[in-house]
Amino acid sequence: TGDQLGSILGAKAEALDRFDRVQLADVVAVCRASPSLSAAGRTLFARSLASRTTKNDADRLRKYLARFEVTFDELR
């Protein structure tokens, strides 16, 4: 997990709290296994999809990744 995030974030990975590292590592794994940003978003937000009025999981995931200055394409 640490090596994976280190290769993506560089030295910034060390500054992340454990909570963020674990969560981001799972998001990275889902993104790498998904054919598109939309597919990754549907996988990651499947439980909350039914209860939301806005169903743009790709945008939600894009904004999450932007917090770490990472894009879906960089994870591919």
C-alpha positions in Angstrom: 0.0 0.0 0.0 2.7 2.5 1.0 4.8 1.7 -2.0 1.9 1.9 -4.3 0.9 5.3 -3.0 4.5 6.5 -2.9 4.8 5.8 -6.6 1.7 7.9 -7.3 2.1 10.7 -4.8 5.8 10.7 -4.1 6.8 12.3 -0.8 3.3 13.6 -0.2 2.2 10.0 0.6 4.2 10.1 3.8 2.2 13.1 5.0 -1.1 11.3 4.7 -2.9 10.0 7.8 -3.3 6.3 8.0 -7.1 6.7 7.4 -6.5 8.5 4.1 -3.7 6.1 3.0 -6.0 3.0 3.4 -8.9 4.7 1.8 -6.9 6.0 -1.1 -5.2 2.7 -1.7 -8.5 1.0 -2.1 -9.7 3.7 -4.5 -6.6 3.3 -6.5 -7.1 -0.5 -6.7 -10.6 0.0 -7.9 -9.6 2.6 -10.5 -6.9 0.3 -11.9 -9.3 -2.6 -12.2 -12.0 -0.5 -13.9 -12.2 0.3 -17.6 -13.4 3.9 -17.0 -13.8 6.6 -14.4 -17.6 6.0 -14.5 -17.3 2.3 -13.9 -14.9 3.0 -11.0 -17.4 5.5 -9.6 -20.3 3.1 -9.8 -18.2 0.4 -8.0 -17.1 2.8 -5.2 -20.4 4.5 -4.6 -22.8 1.6 -5.3 -24.5 1.6 -1.9 -25.3 5.3 -1.9 -26.4 5.5 -5.5 -30.0 4.6 -4.9 -30.5 7.3 -2.2 -28.9 10.2 -4.1 -30.7 12.6 -6.4 -27.5 13.3 -8.3 -26.0 10.2 -9.8 -22.8 11.5 -11.3 -20.3 9.1 -9.6 -17.6 9.9 -12.1 -17.6 13.5 -11.0 -17.7 12.5 -7.4 -14.6 10.3 -7.9 -12.8 12.9 -10.0 -13.2 15.4 -7.1 -12.0 12.9 -4.5 -8.9 12.1 -6.6 -8.3 15.9 -7.1 -7.9 16.3 -3.3 -4.7 14.2 -3.7 -3.8 15.9 -7.0 -4.3 12.6 -9.0 -6.3 11.9 -12.0 -7.9 8.6 -13.1 -5.7 8.6 -16.2 -2.6 8.8 -14.1 -3.7 5.6 -12.2 -4.1 3.6 -15.4 
